[in-house]
Amino acid sequence: MTQETPSPAADRFDDDDYPAYTMGRAAEMIGATPGFLRAVGDARLITPLRSEGGHRRYSRYQLRIAARARELVDGGTPIEAACRIVILEDQLEEALRLNEELRRSTAESGGAAGS
């Protein structure tokens, strides 16, 4: 029996940053309208990539970000404010991740120096 290797195309669909979804499909997936996706793009929350034909394509990461903005808007937050909140949440998450990496790195090097 021959072993099957995943095709490069299949690998791309596992990539959170691969722009796999059309605007219509992306809107359907997050329970929004194409107009909502255009609005969060205009607010610079997400920037979809463009196909060779100029059509917007969204990644899973971008859809998670847009879905969070949709939750806030559905709760009554104006779209511009929702986009800013999501950006700040994303920045905070990244800062916390970097701080944790720094703590681990410091603890590892401090533990080795103390031996």
KAKA-V872899 format. One record per pair of residues at least 6 apart in sequence whose C-alpha atoms are under 8 Angstrom apart, sorted by the first residue. I is the first residue (numbers start at 1). J is the second residue. Records with the same first field share a line. If there is no record, write none. Layout:
I=J + J
//
This chain:
12=18
13=20
16=59 + 60 + 61
17=59 + 60 + 61 + 62
18=58 + 59 + 60
19=48 + 49 + 57 + 58 + 59 + 60
20=57 + 58 + 59 + 60
21=57 + 58 + 59
22=55 + 56 + 57 + 58
23=34 + 37 + 55 + 56 + 57 + 58
24=33 + 34
26=58 + 63
27=33 + 34 + 36 + 37
30=63 + 66 + 67
32=70
37=66
39=79
40=46 + 66 + 79 + 83
41=47 + 48
43=80 + 83
45=65 + 66 + 83 + 84 + 86 + 87
46=62 + 65 + 66
48=56 + 57 + 58 + 59 + 62
49=56 + 57 + 58
50=56 + 57
51=57
65=86
68=86
69=79 + 82 + 83 + 86
70=82
72=82
73=79 + 82
//
